[in-house]
């Protein structure tokens, strides 16, 4: 939702609710998605369970709970949970101790202000087993799909700290059934690897399947598992909402022929995709971090997971040369336990990444970001801008930018829940201008998306699209010394 215009996000949610979707997963760090969900529920008039979650110190965790109640306009929540429990522990946040998250959630249950507790986890099967056997959680949100991995998968050096998708099904599903814990599936479409998206059409399809699977086929297959309570696919357009919601309509949801198709197609995709197991990283004669190169390429090719690659793990930070290192390698020592032709596939990946870079569809590398000079306390750096160079007269154009707060002052959104007046982005082209809401707080050195549609001028010619930050409620017709022009883009209107 963070990468589509606000109205599109709300209409997407409403369409899903109209078709019978009765729960949605969100989080405070999903760039204002909680407010969009609340707006969509209010406009739809439907009863929807909101699976939102908390993190941080005890006071912050309680504040997030109370804010969820405020958005829902209820004193009692259907469900509330803990975001990536293993991360909370690794950051030394108080999960299990006196006065910690678990104690708080159980107290709210006793008080009648919370009906059920869930945990989100990308932890190992051993870790998730402990969550289930604690008898605290009513449901677990974990990763599973037909590939056995997803776009964000990685397997660091032992001891393992990240999920194992195949073992989740083999070990965790039956254990959850024994303990009467509901299983909710995230990354059910492989984070975009398993099928092309509709809201974000794949820029590159790295898998070699002849007839790509549709999201509905995969979701129906997953829902046939009696241990699965629900699937939680990422959804960012009305078309996706319709397909995903309708996956649960038919009875039986899938027949034997369709089941075989999903399994066969998934097995075929695995033959041309890297699981990022890390086995070959230590074998490369050129010392390339092979699995991390594949990972960023997959994320960039899908085009819907911008925040998930750290700057230091960007493809062209790890591989600065535009000429493929693999292309000149005469000492091929890389080896894949799954049989992947590492050199061939990495050369394929490199060619695609060069094209994306030349088309301006990749974030700036750390060195290029560092070249941008901050301009005082209200300052920003442009990390990525997807602005069409050519616009059609009078037509609506989708624009998306990703900025970093490079100043010393927190950017705060206007918030009707707390009555706070904050910042908007203002986009201007020709005589037209519009305000675009900042959706969440942006601390210094952190980043945010702005996604909006802009109507092109009706007269052909060369224009400049100017982007400013302005206080909500100020006159957007005039810029003042306090306004921050982040950047401008040349646009040809034809």
Buried (B, 14 or more C-beta within 10 A) or exposed (E): BBBBBBEBBBBBBBBBBBBEBEBBBBBBBBBBBBBBBBBBBBEBEBEBBBBBBBBBEBEEBBBBBEBBBEBBEEEEBBBBBBBBBBBBBEEEBBBEEEEBBBBBBEEBBEEEBBBBBBBBBBBBBEBBBEBBEEEBBBBBBBBBBBBBBBBBBBBEEEEBBBBBBEBBBEBBBEBBEEBEBBBBBBBBBBBBBBBBBBBBEBBBBBBEBEEBBBBBBBBBBBBBBEBBBBBBBBBBBBBBBBBBBBBBEEEEBBEEEBBEBBEEBBEBBBBBBBBBBBBBBEEBEBEBBBBBBBBBBBBBBBBBBBBEBEBEBBBBBBBEEEEBBBEEBEEBEBEBEEEBBBBEBBBBBBEBBBEBBEEEBBBBBEEEBEEBEBEEEBBBBBBBBBBBEEBEEEEEBBBBBBBBBBBEBEBBBBBEEEEEEBBBBBBBBBEEBBBBBBBBBBEBEEBBBBBBBBBBBEEEEEBEBBBBBBEBEBEBEEBEEEBBBBBBBEBEBE
